[in-house]
Amino acid sequence: MGLIFFGFIVNFLRDIQAKYPQFQLDFWLIFGFIGQLMFTMRFLVQWIASERRKESVIPVSFWYFSLIGGLIVLIYAIHRMDPVFILAYLPGNFIYFRNLYFIYKSKNRH
């Protein structure tokens, strides 16, 4: 399933590149899109978990998607030397990591 979706995305981006030659499909662009997709998945995960419990919950996977997606987008932003995105994604990663630390620290106590 994941490979089919990835293939769809690559073909979609190639179609855009054919239409707009200034759009350059390369490793870094795909890497950045994957990071943004991972970051966006956190909302879907949180929404589904909340709907199942019929209350607002934040599952541990939310923090993993946040951290992994945030790190990938931060690396992409650093590669692009984009100070706006660097500043947008840098502080959040500390918060995501810290929340995962608190979760595992709490589990080890019990």
HELIX and SHEET records of a PDB file:
HELIX    1   1 GLY A    2  LYS A   19  1                                  18    
HELIX    2   2 PHE A   27  ARG A   53  1                                  27    
HELIX    3   3 VAL A   60  ARG A   80  1                                  21    
HELIX    4   4 PRO A   83  ARG A  109  1                                  27    
END                                                                             
